[in-house]
Amino acid sequence: MTEAHERVVLRTAKLADELRIGDVGIMVHIYHDRLAYEVEFTTPRGDTAGLVTAEASQVRAFQENFVRKSGEFALTLPGYFVSSIFLT
């Protein structure tokens, strides 16, 4: 994660009551030391669900080949389904 406005995925159970592991947000600010980020999470309608300061270990880069599946992510490849992967 190197640029502001990149999508990230929440890895931590609770940063705010409205957020869950696997929620996708946008980095809106990267702190100078890169140990923390300001991240905005939105609802599917575009309303803000939470604006939080997350430590680098609490989020990970969003990957296009992951599909959200009830708090977990399933790795999908064209024509294949490869086992579920739980976030830790």
Secondary structure, 3 states (H helix, E strand, C coil): CCCCCCEEEECCCCCCCCCCCCCEEEEEEECCCCCEEEEEEECCCCCEEEEEEEEHHHEEECCCCEEEECCEEEEEECCEEEEEECCC
